[in-house]
Amino acid sequence: MVVTLSDESRQHLVTFLEEHPVETLNVYQESLGWIYDTDARPMNFLISPDGVLLDCTEMPGDGTYGAFADWVDEHLKT
């Protein structure tokens, strides 16, 4: 499972997801200062079927959907 966590406005997230549908669990939190100190959004968490955190990253690679898919695919191979 991929969980994306962002503090961007709800409307911004809704618009983005309408334009770029993804099959992730998208979580909004008004303040994320407790989790990381970066301007990159969203933060992505990859969780195994048994609930183990496998990896987390800001938008990987060059920030494109392809780079994001490659990040996920890399973990599916293991």
mmCIF file of the N, C-alpha and C atoms, coordinates in Angstrom:
data_MODEL
# 
_entry.id   MODEL 
# 
loop_
_atom_site.group_PDB 
_atom_site.id 
_atom_site.type_symbol 
_atom_site.label_atom_id 
_atom_site.label_alt_id 
_atom_site.label_comp_id 
_atom_site.label_asym_id 
_atom_site.label_entity_id 
_atom_site.label_seq_id 
_atom_site.pdbx_PDB_ins_code 
_atom_site.Cartn_x 
_atom_site.Cartn_y 
_atom_site.Cartn_z 
_atom_site.occupancy 
_atom_site.B_iso_or_equiv 
_atom_site.pdbx_formal_charge 
_atom_site.auth_seq_id 
_atom_site.auth_comp_id 
_atom_site.auth_asym_id 
_atom_site.auth_atom_id 
_atom_site.pdbx_PDB_model_num 
ATOM 1   N N  . MET A 1 1  ? 0.849  -1.171 0.000   1.00 0.00 ? 1  MET A N  1 
ATOM 2   C CA . MET A 1 1  ? 0.000  0.000  0.000   1.00 0.00 ? 1  MET A CA 1 
ATOM 3   C C  . MET A 1 1  ? 0.890  1.228  0.000   1.00 0.00 ? 1  MET A C  1 
ATOM 4   N N  . VAL A 1 2  ? 0.496  2.196  -0.773  1.00 0.00 ? 2  VAL A N  1 
ATOM 5   C CA . VAL A 1 2  ? 1.187  3.485  -0.770  1.00 0.00 ? 2  VAL A CA 1 
ATOM 6   C C  . VAL A 1 2  ? 0.272  4.496  -0.097  1.00 0.00 ? 2  VAL A C  1 
ATOM 7   N N  . VAL A 1 3  ? 0.816  5.191  0.894   1.00 0.00 ? 3  VAL A N  1 
ATOM 8   C CA . VAL A 1 3  ? 0.093  6.252  1.581   1.00 0.00 ? 3  VAL A CA 1 
ATOM 9   C C  . VAL A 1 3  ? 0.800  7.556  1.260   1.00 0.00 ? 3  VAL A C  1 
ATOM 10  N N  . THR A 1 4  ? 0.047  8.529  0.780   1.00 0.00 ? 4  THR A N  1 
ATOM 11  C CA . THR A 1 4  ? 0.618  9.855  0.539   1.00 0.00 ? 4  THR A CA 1 
ATOM 12  C C  . THR A 1 4  ? 0.079  10.787 1.610   1.00 0.00 ? 4  THR A C  1 
ATOM 13  N N  . LEU A 1 5  ? 0.954  11.601 2.164   1.00 0.00 ? 5  LEU A N  1 
ATOM 14  C CA . LEU A 1 5  ? 0.608  12.497 3.255   1.00 0.00 ? 5  LEU A CA 1 
ATOM 15  C C  . LEU A 1 5  ? 1.003  13.908 2.860   1.00 0.00 ? 5  LEU A C  1 
ATOM 16  N N  . SER A 1 6  ? 0.036  14.828 2.944   1.00 0.00 ? 6  SER A N  1 
ATOM 17  C CA . SER A 1 6  ? 0.306  16.195 2.515   1.00 0.00 ? 6  SER A CA 1 
ATOM 18  C C  . SER A 1 6  ? -0.419 17.189 3.406   1.00 0.00 ? 6  SER A C  1 
ATOM 19  N N  . ASP A 1 7  ? 0.127  18.391 3.488   1.00 0.00 ? 7  ASP A N  1 
ATOM 20  C CA . ASP A 1 7  ? -0.550 19.476 4.193   1.00 0.00 ? 7  ASP A CA 1 
ATOM 21  C C  . ASP A 1 7  ? -1.023 20.553 3.215   1.00 0.00 ? 7  ASP A C  1 
ATOM 22  N N  . GLU A 1 8  ? -1.034 20.223 1.934   1.00 0.00 ? 8  GLU A N  1 
ATOM 23  C CA . GLU A 1 8  ? -1.554 21.156 0.937   1.00 0.00 ? 8  GLU A CA 1 
ATOM 24  C C  . GLU A 1 8  ? -3.056 21.311 1.130   1.00 0.00 ? 8  GLU A C  1 
ATOM 25  N N  . SER A 1 9  ? -3.624 22.365 0.582   1.00 0.00 ? 9  SER A N  1 
ATOM 26  C CA . SER A 1 9  ? -5.058 22.581 0.765   1.00 0.00 ? 9  SER A CA 1 
ATOM 27  C C  . SER A 1 9  ? -5.865 21.430 0.173   1.00 0.00 ? 9  SER A C  1 
ATOM 28  N N  . ARG A 1 10 ? -7.003 21.163 0.788   1.00 0.00 ? 10 ARG A N  1 
ATOM 29  C CA . ARG A 1 10 ? -7.867 20.080 0.313   1.00 0.00 ? 10 ARG A CA 1 
ATOM 30  C C  . ARG A 1 10 ? -8.235 20.296 -1.151  1.00 0.00 ? 10 ARG A C  1 
ATOM 31  N N  . GLN A 1 11 ? -8.574 21.521 -1.534  1.00 0.00 ? 11 GLN A N  1 
ATOM 32  C CA . GLN A 1 11 ? -8.966 21.789 -2.917  1.00 0.00 ? 11 GLN A CA 1 
ATOM 33  C C  . GLN A 1 11 ? -7.817 21.512 -3.878  1.00 0.00 ? 11 GLN A C  1 
ATOM 34  N N  . HIS A 1 12 ? -6.605 21.862 -3.501  1.00 0.00 ? 12 HIS A N  1 
ATOM 35  C CA . HIS A 1 12 ? -5.443 21.578 -4.344  1.00 0.00 ? 12 HIS A CA 1 
ATOM 36  C C  . HIS A 1 12 ? -5.302 20.072 -4.556  1.00 0.00 ? 12 HIS A C  1 
ATOM 37  N N  . LEU A 1 13 ? -5.466 19.303 -3.480  1.00 0.00 ? 13 LEU A N  1 
ATOM 38  C CA . LEU A 1 13 ? -5.344 17.849 -3.578  1.00 0.00 ? 13 LEU A CA 1 
ATOM 39  C C  . LEU A 1 13 ? -6.452 17.245 -4.434  1.00 0.00 ? 13 LEU A C  1 
ATOM 40  N N  . VAL A 1 14 ? -7.687 17.719 -4.253  1.00 0.00 ? 14 VAL A N  1 
ATOM 41  C CA . VAL A 1 14 ? -8.812 17.216 -5.048  1.00 0.00 ? 14 VAL A CA 1 
ATOM 42  C C  . VAL A 1 14 ? -8.572 17.497 -6.527  1.00 0.00 ? 14 VAL A C  1 
ATOM 43  N N  . THR A 1 15 ? -8.146 18.700 -6.849  1.00 0.00 ? 15 THR A N  1 
ATOM 44  C CA . THR A 1 15 ? -7.874 19.061 -8.245  1.00 0.00 ? 15 THR A CA 1 
ATOM 45  C C  . THR A 1 15 ? -6.764 18.191 -8.821  1.00 0.00 ? 15 THR A C  1 
ATOM 46  N N  . PHE A 1 16 ? -5.685 18.003 -8.058  1.00 0.00 ? 16 PHE A N  1 
ATOM 47  C CA . PHE A 1 16 ? -4.577 17.173 -8.528  1.00 0.00 ? 16 PHE A CA 1 
ATOM 48  C C  . PHE A 1 16 ? -5.051 15.745 -8.807  1.00 0.00 ? 16 PHE A C  1 
ATOM 49  N N  . LEU A 1 17 ? -5.815 15.180 -7.881  1.00 0.00 ? 17 LEU A N  1 
ATOM 50  C CA . LEU A 1 17 ? -6.264 13.794 -8.037  1.00 0.00 ? 17 LEU A CA 1 
ATOM 51  C C  . LEU A 1 17 ? -7.266 13.639 -9.175  1.00 0.00 ? 17 LEU A C  1 
ATOM 52  N N  . GLU A 1 18 ? -8.030 14.679 -9.470  1.00 0.00 ? 18 GLU A N  1 
ATOM 53  C CA . GLU A 1 18 ? -8.925 14.632 -10.628 1.00 0.00 ? 18 GLU A CA 1 
ATOM 54  C C  . GLU A 1 18 ? -8.116 14.587 -11.921 1.00 0.00 ? 18 GLU A C  1 
ATOM 55  N N  . GLU A 1 19 ? -7.002 15.316 -11.956 1.00 0.00 ? 19 GLU A N  1 
ATOM 56  C CA . GLU A 1 19 ? -6.156 15.370 -13.150 1.00 0.00 ? 19 GLU A CA 1 
ATOM 57  C C  . GLU A 1 19 ? -5.209 14.177 -13.242 1.00 0.00 ? 19 GLU A C  1 
ATOM 58  N N  . HIS A 1 20 ? -4.808 13.624 -12.092 1.00 0.00 ? 20 HIS A N  1 
ATOM 59  C CA . HIS A 1 20 ? -3.837 12.527 -12.032 1.00 0.00 ? 20 HIS A CA 1 
ATOM 60  C C  . HIS A 1 20 ? -4.333 11.451 -11.071 1.00 0.00 ? 20 HIS A C  1 
ATOM 61  N N  . PRO A 1 21 ? -5.315 10.664 -11.484 1.00 0.00 ? 21 PRO A N  1 
ATOM 62  C CA . PRO A 1 21 ? -5.841 9.650  -10.563 1.00 0.00 ? 21 PRO A CA 1 
ATOM 63  C C  . PRO A 1 21 ? -4.761 8.638  -10.181 1.00 0.00 ? 21 PRO A C  1 
ATOM 64  N N  . VAL A 1 22 ? -4.660 8.350  -8.905  1.00 0.00 ? 22 VAL A N  1 
ATOM 65  C CA . VAL A 1 22 ? -3.711 7.366  -8.396  1.00 0.00 ? 22 VAL A CA 1 
ATOM 66  C C  . VAL A 1 22 ? -4.441 6.431  -7.444  1.00 0.00 ? 22 VAL A C  1 
ATOM 67  N N  . GLU A 1 23 ? -3.924 5.238  -7.329  1.00 0.00 ? 23 GLU A N  1 
ATOM 68  C CA . GLU A 1 23 ? -4.509 4.266  -6.416  1.00 0.00 ? 23 GLU A CA 1 
ATOM 69  C C  . GLU A 1 23 ? -3.670 4.211  -5.146  1.00 0.00 ? 23 GLU A C  1 
ATOM 70  N N  . THR A 1 24 ? -3.723 5.297  -4.404  1.00 0.00 ? 24 THR A N  1 
ATOM 71  C CA . THR A 1 24 ? -3.016 5.383  -3.132  1.00 0.00 ? 24 THR A CA 1 
ATOM 72  C C  . THR A 1 24 ? -4.014 5.838  -2.083  1.00 0.00 ? 24 THR A C  1 
ATOM 73  N N  . LEU A 1 25 ? -3.644 5.659  -0.837  1.00 0.00 ? 25 LEU A N  1 
ATOM 74  C CA . LEU A 1 25 ? -4.421 6.219  0.260   1.00 0.00 ? 25 LEU A CA 1 
ATOM 75  C C  . LEU A 1 25 ? -3.879 7.624  0.462   1.00 0.00 ? 25 LEU A C  1 
ATOM 76  N N  . ASN A 1 26 ? -4.691 8.626  0.219   1.00 0.00 ? 26 ASN A N  1 
ATOM 77  C CA . ASN A 1 26 ? -4.259 10.015 0.284   1.00 0.00 ? 26 ASN A CA 1 
ATOM 78  C C  . ASN A 1 26 ? -4.740 10.632 1.586   1.00 0.00 ? 26 ASN A C  1 
ATOM 79  N N  . VAL A 1 27 ? -3.792 11.098 2.387   1.00 0.00 ? 27 VAL A N  1 
ATOM 80  C CA . VAL A 1 27 ? -4.103 11.625 3.705   1.00 0.00 ? 27 VAL A CA 1 
ATOM 81  C C  . VAL A 1 27 ? -3.726 13.098 3.752   1.00 0.00 ? 27 VAL A C  1 
ATOM 82  N N  . TYR A 1 28 ? -4.632 13.896 4.300   1.00 0.00 ? 28 TYR A N  1 
ATOM 83  C CA . TYR A 1 28 ? -4.394 15.321 4.473   1.00 0.00 ? 28 TYR A CA 1 
ATOM 84  C C  . TYR A 1 28 ? -4.242 15.616 5.957   1.00 0.00 ? 28 TYR A C  1 
ATOM 85  N N  . GLN A 1 29 ? -3.231 16.388 6.293   1.00 0.00 ? 29 GLN A N  1 
ATOM 86  C CA . GLN A 1 29 ? -3.037 16.845 7.666   1.00 0.00 ? 29 GLN A CA 1 
ATOM 87  C C  . GLN A 1 29 ? -2.651 18.306 7.596   1.00 0.00 ? 29 GLN A C  1 
ATOM 88  N N  . GLU A 1 30 ? -3.319 19.148 8.346   1.00 0.00 ? 30 GLU A N  1 
ATOM 89  C CA . GLU A 1 30 ? -3.087 20.583 8.264   1.00 0.00 ? 30 GLU A CA 1 
ATOM 90  C C  . GLU A 1 30 ? -1.652 20.984 8.579   1.00 0.00 ? 30 GLU A C  1 
ATOM 91  N N  . SER A 1 31 ? -1.027 20.306 9.514   1.00 0.00 ? 31 SER A N  1 
ATOM 92  C CA . SER A 1 31 ? 0.341  20.635 9.882   1.00 0.00 ? 31 SER A CA 1 
ATOM 93  C C  . SER A 1 31 ? 1.194  19.373 9.929   1.00 0.00 ? 31 SER A C  1 
ATOM 94  N N  . LEU A 1 32 ? 2.293  19.382 9.205   1.00 0.00 ? 32 LEU A N  1 
ATOM 95  C CA . LEU A 1 32 ? 3.186  18.228 9.175   1.00 0.00 ? 32 LEU A CA 1 
ATOM 96  C C  . LEU A 1 32 ? 4.563  18.539 9.744   1.00 0.00 ? 32 LEU A C  1 
ATOM 97  N N  . GLY A 1 33 ? 4.702  19.631 10.449  1.00 0.00 ? 33 GLY A N  1 
ATOM 98  C CA . GLY A 1 33 ? 5.993  20.014 10.989  1.00 0.00 ? 33 GLY A CA 1 
ATOM 99  C C  . GLY A 1 33 ? 6.630  18.942 11.855  1.00 0.00 ? 33 GLY A C  1 
ATOM 100 N N  . TRP A 1 34 ? 5.820  18.096 12.418  1.00 0.00 ? 34 TRP A N  1 
ATOM 101 C CA . TRP A 1 34 ? 6.334  17.039 13.288  1.00 0.00 ? 34 TRP A CA 1 
ATOM 102 C C  . TRP A 1 34 ? 6.950  15.893 12.511  1.00 0.00 ? 34 TRP A C  1 
ATOM 103 N N  . ILE A 1 35 ? 6.713  15.799 11.222  1.00 0.00 ? 35 ILE A N  1 
ATOM 104 C CA . ILE A 1 35 ? 7.176  14.621 10.491  1.00 0.00 ? 35 ILE A CA 1 
ATOM 105 C C  . ILE A 1 35 ? 8.395  14.883 9.610   1.00 0.00 ? 35 ILE A C  1 
ATOM 106 N N  . TYR A 1 36 ? 8.503  16.029 9.004   1.00 0.00 ? 36 TYR A N  1 
ATOM 107 C CA . TYR A 1 36 ? 9.681  16.305 8.175   1.00 0.00 ? 36 TYR A CA 1 
ATOM 108 C C  . TYR A 1 36 ? 9.829  17.793 7.933   1.00 0.00 ? 36 TYR A C  1 
ATOM 109 N N  . ASP A 1 37 ? 11.048 18.176 7.626   1.00 0.00 ? 37 ASP A N  1 
ATOM 110 C CA . ASP A 1 37 ? 11.373 19.572 7.410   1.00 0.00 ? 37 ASP A CA 1 
ATOM 111 C C  . ASP A 1 37 ? 11.757 19.765 5.954   1.00 0.00 ? 37 ASP A C  1 
ATOM 112 N N  . THR A 1 38 ? 10.752 19.825 5.101   1.00 0.00 ? 38 THR A N  1 
ATOM 113 C CA . THR A 1 38 ? 10.976 19.998 3.666   1.00 0.00 ? 38 THR A CA 1 
ATOM 114 C C  . THR A 1 38 ? 9.771  20.670 3.045   1.00 0.00 ? 38 THR A C  1 
ATOM 115 N N  . ASP A 1 39 ? 9.961  21.295 1.912   1.00 0.00 ? 39 ASP A N  1 
ATOM 116 C CA . ASP A 1 39 ? 8.849  21.918 1.199   1.00 0.00 ? 39 ASP A CA 1 
ATOM 117 C C  . ASP A 1 39 ? 8.210  20.958 0.198   1.00 0.00 ? 39 ASP A C  1 
ATOM 118 N N  . ALA A 1 40 ? 8.812  19.790 -0.014  1.00 0.00 ? 40 ALA A N  1 
ATOM 119 C CA . ALA A 1 40 ? 8.289  18.829 -0.987  1.00 0.00 ? 40 ALA A CA 1 
ATOM 120 C C  . ALA A 1 40 ? 6.978  18.230 -0.484  1.00 0.00 ? 40 ALA A C  1 
ATOM 121 N N  . ARG A 1 41 ? 6.037  18.069 -1.381  1.00 0.00 ? 41 ARG A N  1 
ATOM 122 C CA . ARG A 1 41 ? 4.763  17.454 -1.065  1.00 0.00 ? 41 ARG A CA 1 
ATOM 123 C C  . ARG A 1 41 ? 4.377  16.545 -2.217  1.00 0.00 ? 41 ARG A C  1 
ATOM 124 N N  . PRO A 1 42 ? 3.768  15.436 -1.994  1.00 0.00 ? 42 PRO A N  1 
ATOM 125 C CA . PRO A 1 42 ? 3.481  14.844 -0.695  1.00 0.00 ? 42 PRO A CA 1 
ATOM 126 C C  . PRO A 1 42 ? 4.645  13.995 -0.204  1.00 0.00 ? 42 PRO A C  1 
ATOM 127 N N  . MET A 1 43 ? 4.556  13.554 1.024   1.00 0.00 ? 43 MET A N  1 
ATOM 128 C CA . MET A 1 43 ? 5.462  12.550 1.571   1.00 0.00 ? 43 MET A CA 1 
ATOM 129 C C  . MET A 1 43 ? 4.806  11.211 1.269   1.00 0.00 ? 43 MET A C  1 
ATOM 130 N N  . ASN A 1 44 ? 5.577  10.247 0.810   1.00 0.00 ? 44 ASN A N  1 
ATOM 131 C CA . ASN A 1 44 ? 5.034  8.953  0.389   1.00 0.00 ? 44 ASN A CA 1 
ATOM 132 C C  . ASN A 1 44 ? 5.579  7.849  1.278   1.00 0.00 ? 44 ASN A C  1 
ATOM 133 N N  . PHE A 1 45 ? 4.692  6.974  1.723   1.00 0.00 ? 45 PHE A N  1 
ATOM 134 C CA . PHE A 1 45 ? 5.055  5.848  2.575   1.00 0.00 ? 45 PHE A CA 1 
ATOM 135 C C  . PHE A 1 45 ? 4.639  4.571  1.877   1.00 0.00 ? 45 PHE A C  1 
ATOM 136 N N  . LEU A 1 46 ? 5.531  3.616  1.791   1.00 0.00 ? 46 LEU A N  1 
ATOM 137 C CA . LEU A 1 46 ? 5.237  2.324  1.183   1.00 0.00 ? 46 LEU A CA 1 
ATOM 138 C C  . LEU A 1 46 ? 5.164  1.297  2.299   1.00 0.00 ? 46 LEU A C  1 
ATOM 139 N N  . ILE A 1 47 ? 3.993  0.660  2.438   1.00 0.00 ? 47 ILE A N  1 
ATOM 140 C CA . ILE A 1 47 ? 3.736  -0.253 3.550   1.00 0.00 ? 47 ILE A CA 1 
ATOM 141 C C  . ILE A 1 47 ? 3.450  -1.644 3.005   1.00 0.00 ? 47 ILE A C  1 
ATOM 142 N N  . SER A 1 48 ? 4.111  -2.643 3.582   1.00 0.00 ? 48 SER A N  1 
ATOM 143 C CA . SER A 1 48 ? 3.939  -4.032 3.136   1.00 0.00 ? 48 SER A CA 1 
ATOM 144 C C  . SER A 1 48 ? 2.565  -4.556 3.557   1.00 0.00 ? 48 SER A C  1 
ATOM 145 N N  . PRO A 1 49 ? 2.128  -5.676 2.962   1.00 0.00 ? 49 PRO A N  1 
ATOM 146 C CA . PRO A 1 49 ? 0.829  -6.263 3.336   1.00 0.00 ? 49 PRO A CA 1 
ATOM 147 C C  . PRO A 1 49 ? 0.722  -6.609 4.823   1.00 0.00 ? 49 PRO A C  1 
ATOM 148 N N  . ASP A 1 50 ? 1.858  -6.856 5.475   1.00 0.00 ? 50 ASP A N  1 
ATOM 149 C CA . ASP A 1 50 ? 1.800  -7.170 6.907   1.00 0.00 ? 50 ASP A CA 1 
ATOM 150 C C  . ASP A 1 50 ? 2.050  -5.938 7.790   1.00 0.00 ? 50 ASP A C  1 
ATOM 151 N N  . GLY A 1 51 ? 1.972  -4.747 7.191   1.00 0.00 ? 51 GLY A N  1 
ATOM 152 C CA . GLY A 1 51 ? 2.016  -3.507 7.957   1.00 0.00 ? 51 GLY A CA 1 
ATOM 153 C C  . GLY A 1 51 ? 3.383  -2.952 8.270   1.00 0.00 ? 51 GLY A C  1 
ATOM 154 N N  . VAL A 1 52 ? 4.423  -3.450 7.620   1.00 0.00 ? 52 VAL A N  1 
ATOM 155 C CA . VAL A 1 52 ? 5.783  -2.971 7.857   1.00 0.00 ? 52 VAL A CA 1 
ATOM 156 C C  . VAL A 1 52 ? 6.088  -1.804 6.908   1.00 0.00 ? 52 VAL A C  1 
ATOM 157 N N  . LEU A 1 53 ? 6.629  -0.732 7.448   1.00 0.00 ? 53 LEU A N  1 
ATOM 158 C CA . LEU A 1 53 ? 7.046  0.403  6.626   1.00 0.00 ? 53 LEU A CA 1 
ATOM 159 C C  . LEU A 1 53 ? 8.285  0.002  5.842   1.00 0.00 ? 53 LEU A C  1 
ATOM 160 N N  . LEU A 1 54 ? 8.171  -0.058 4.519   1.00 0.00 ? 54 LEU A N  1 
ATOM 161 C CA . LEU A 1 54 ? 9.282  -0.473 3.666   1.00 0.00 ? 54 LEU A CA 1 
ATOM 162 C C  . LEU A 1 54 ? 10.165 0.689  3.259   1.00 0.00 ? 54 LEU A C  1 
ATOM 163 N N  . ASP A 1 55 ? 9.546  1.846  3.033   1.00 0.00 ? 55 ASP A N  1 
ATOM 164 C CA . ASP A 1 55 ? 10.309 2.997  2.550   1.00 0.00 ? 55 ASP A CA 1 
ATOM 165 C C  . ASP A 1 55 ? 9.441  4.235  2.685   1.00 0.00 ? 55 ASP A C  1 
ATOM 166 N N  . CYS A 1 56 ? 10.079 5.371  2.736   1.00 0.00 ? 56 CYS A N  1 
ATOM 167 C CA . CYS A 1 56 ? 9.362  6.644  2.661   1.00 0.00 ? 56 CYS A CA 1 
ATOM 168 C C  . CYS A 1 56 ? 10.239 7.607  1.873   1.00 0.00 ? 56 CYS A C  1 
ATOM 169 N N  . THR A 1 57 ? 9.585  8.519  1.190   1.00 0.00 ? 57 THR A N  1 
ATOM 170 C CA . THR A 1 57 ? 10.320 9.453  0.340   1.00 0.00 ? 57 THR A CA 1 
ATOM 171 C C  . THR A 1 57 ? 9.467  10.673 0.048   1.00 0.00 ? 57 THR A C  1 
ATOM 172 N N  . GLU A 1 58 ? 10.126 11.749 -0.288  1.00 0.00 ? 58 GLU A N  1 
ATOM 173 C CA . GLU A 1 58 ? 9.433  12.878 -0.887  1.00 0.00 ? 58 GLU A CA 1 
ATOM 174 C C  . GLU A 1 58 ? 9.129  12.419 -2.309  1.00 0.00 ? 58 GLU A C  1 
ATOM 175 N N  . MET A 1 59 ? 8.730  13.274 -3.184  1.00 0.00 ? 59 MET A N  1 
ATOM 176 C CA . MET A 1 59 ? 8.492  12.841 -4.556  1.00 0.00 ? 59 MET A CA 1 
ATOM 177 C C  . MET A 1 59 ? 9.813  12.345 -5.124  1.00 0.00 ? 59 MET A C  1 
ATOM 178 N N  . PRO A 1 60 ? 9.896  11.063 -5.482  1.00 0.00 ? 60 PRO A N  1 
ATOM 179 C CA . PRO A 1 60 ? 11.174 10.486 -5.903  1.00 0.00 ? 60 PRO A CA 1 
ATOM 180 C C  . PRO A 1 60 ? 11.608 10.932 -7.293  1.00 0.00 ? 60 PRO A C  1 
ATOM 181 N N  . GLY A 1 61 ? 12.886 10.757 -7.563  1.00 0.00 ? 61 GLY A N  1 
ATOM 182 C CA . GLY A 1 61 ? 13.433 11.017 -8.894  1.00 0.00 ? 61 GLY A CA 1 
ATOM 183 C C  . GLY A 1 61 ? 13.228 12.451 -9.331  1.00 0.00 ? 61 GLY A C  1 
ATOM 184 N N  . ASP A 1 62 ? 12.728 12.605 -10.554 1.00 0.00 ? 62 ASP A N  1 
ATOM 185 C CA . ASP A 1 62 ? 12.539 13.942 -11.116 1.00 0.00 ? 62 ASP A CA 1 
ATOM 186 C C  . ASP A 1 62 ? 11.157 14.515 -10.813 1.00 0.00 ? 62 ASP A C  1 
ATOM 187 N N  . GLY A 1 63 ? 10.399 13.859 -9.938  1.00 0.00 ? 63 GLY A N  1 
ATOM 188 C CA . GLY A 1 63 ? 9.096  14.382 -9.531  1.00 0.00 ? 63 GLY A CA 1 
ATOM 189 C C  . GLY A 1 63 ? 7.949  14.047 -10.461 1.00 0.00 ? 63 GLY A C  1 
ATOM 190 N N  . THR A 1 64 ? 8.200  13.207 -11.448 1.00 0.00 ? 64 THR A N  1 
ATOM 191 C CA . THR A 1 64 ? 7.143  12.829 -12.383 1.00 0.00 ? 64 THR A CA 1 
ATOM 192 C C  . THR A 1 64 ? 6.421  11.585 -11.882 1.00 0.00 ? 64 THR A C  1 
ATOM 193 N N  . TYR A 1 65 ? 5.251  11.323 -12.467 1.00 0.00 ? 65 TYR A N  1 
ATOM 194 C CA . TYR A 1 65 ? 4.520  10.118 -12.120 1.00 0.00 ? 65 TYR A CA 1 
ATOM 195 C C  . TYR A 1 65 ? 5.352  8.884  -12.454 1.00 0.00 ? 65 TYR A C  1 
ATOM 196 N N  . GLY A 1 66 ? 6.087  8.916  -13.566 1.00 0.00 ? 66 GLY A N  1 
ATOM 197 C CA . GLY A 1 66 ? 6.927  7.790  -13.957 1.00 0.00 ? 66 GLY A CA 1 
ATOM 198 C C  . GLY A 1 66 ? 7.969  7.465  -12.901 1.00 0.00 ? 66 GLY A C  1 
ATOM 199 N N  . ALA A 1 67 ? 8.588  8.501  -12.328 1.00 0.00 ? 67 ALA A N  1 
ATOM 200 C CA . ALA A 1 67 ? 9.584  8.283  -11.271 1.00 0.00 ? 67 ALA A CA 1 
ATOM 201 C C  . ALA A 1 67 ? 8.919  7.701  -10.030 1.00 0.00 ? 67 ALA A C  1 
ATOM 202 N N  . PHE A 1 68 ? 7.713  8.156  -9.736  1.00 0.00 ? 68 PHE A N  1 
ATOM 203 C CA . PHE A 1 68 ? 6.966  7.622  -8.598  1.00 0.00 ? 68 PHE A CA 1 
ATOM 204 C C  . PHE A 1 68 ? 6.650  6.144  -8.830  1.00 0.00 ? 68 PHE A C  1 
ATOM 205 N N  . ALA A 1 69 ? 6.172  5.808  -10.024 1.00 0.00 ? 69 ALA A N  1 
ATOM 206 C CA . ALA A 1 69 ? 5.855  4.417  -10.364 1.00 0.00 ? 69 ALA A CA 1 
ATOM 207 C C  . ALA A 1 69 ? 7.109  3.543  -10.288 1.00 0.00 ? 69 ALA A C  1 
ATOM 208 N N  . ASP A 1 70 ? 8.237  4.054  -10.743 1.00 0.00 ? 70 ASP A N  1 
ATOM 209 C CA . ASP A 1 70 ? 9.495  3.302  -10.660 1.00 0.00 ? 70 ASP A CA 1 
ATOM 210 C C  . ASP A 1 70 ? 9.863  3.025  -9.204  1.00 0.00 ? 70 ASP A C  1 
ATOM 211 N N  . TRP A 1 71 ? 9.649  4.012  -8.323  1.00 0.00 ? 71 TRP A N  1 
ATOM 212 C CA . TRP A 1 71 ? 9.934  3.832  -6.901  1.00 0.00 ? 71 TRP A CA 1 
ATOM 213 C C  . TRP A 1 71 ? 9.093  2.691  -6.322  1.00 0.00 ? 71 TRP A C  1 
ATOM 214 N N  . VAL A 1 72 ? 7.809  2.692  -6.652  1.00 0.00 ? 72 VAL A N  1 
ATOM 215 C CA . VAL A 1 72 ? 6.928  1.610  -6.173  1.00 0.00 ? 72 VAL A CA 1 
ATOM 216 C C  . VAL A 1 72 ? 7.336  0.282  -6.782  1.00 0.00 ? 72 VAL A C  1 
ATOM 217 N N  . ASP A 1 73 ? 7.544  0.249  -8.093  1.00 0.00 ? 73 ASP A N  1 
ATOM 218 C CA . ASP A 1 73 ? 7.898  -0.988 -8.787  1.00 0.00 ? 73 ASP A CA 1 
ATOM 219 C C  . ASP A 1 73 ? 9.171  -1.624 -8.228  1.00 0.00 ? 73 ASP A C  1 
ATOM 220 N N  . GLU A 1 74 ? 10.122 -0.783 -7.862  1.00 0.00 ? 74 GLU A N  1 
ATOM 221 C CA . GLU A 1 74 ? 11.385 -1.281 -7.292  1.00 0.00 ? 74 GLU A CA 1 
ATOM 222 C C  . GLU A 1 74 ? 11.119 -2.165 -6.070  1.00 0.00 ? 74 GLU A C  1 
ATOM 223 N N  . HIS A 1 75 ? 10.173 -1.756 -5.254  1.00 0.00 ? 75 HIS A N  1 
ATOM 224 C CA . HIS A 1 75 ? 9.845  -2.518 -4.044  1.00 0.00 ? 75 HIS A CA 1 
ATOM 225 C C  . HIS A 1 75 ? 8.987  -3.744 -4.338  1.00 0.00 ? 75 HIS A C  1 
ATOM 226 N N  . LEU A 1 76 ? 8.254  -3.738 -5.433  1.00 0.00 ? 76 LEU A N  1 
ATOM 227 C CA . LEU A 1 76 ? 7.435  -4.896 -5.786  1.00 0.00 ? 76 LEU A CA 1 
ATOM 228 C C  . LEU A 1 76 ? 8.296  -6.064 -6.250  1.00 0.00 ? 76 LEU A C  1 
ATOM 229 N N  . LYS A 1 77 ? 9.515  -5.771 -6.702  1.00 0.00 ? 77 LYS A N  1 
ATOM 230 C CA . LYS A 1 77 ? 10.430 -6.806 -7.180  1.00 0.00 ? 77 LYS A CA 1 
ATOM 231 C C  . LYS A 1 77 ? 11.034 -7.615 -6.039  1.00 0.00 ? 77 LYS A C  1 
ATOM 232 N N  . THR A 1 78 ? 11.039 -7.052 -4.828  1.00 0.00 ? 78 THR A N  1 
ATOM 233 C CA . THR A 1 78 ? 11.683 -7.725 -3.700  1.00 0.00 ? 78 THR A CA 1 
ATOM 234 C C  . THR A 1 78 ? 10.713 -8.612 -2.951  1.00 0.00 ? 78 THR A C  1 
# 
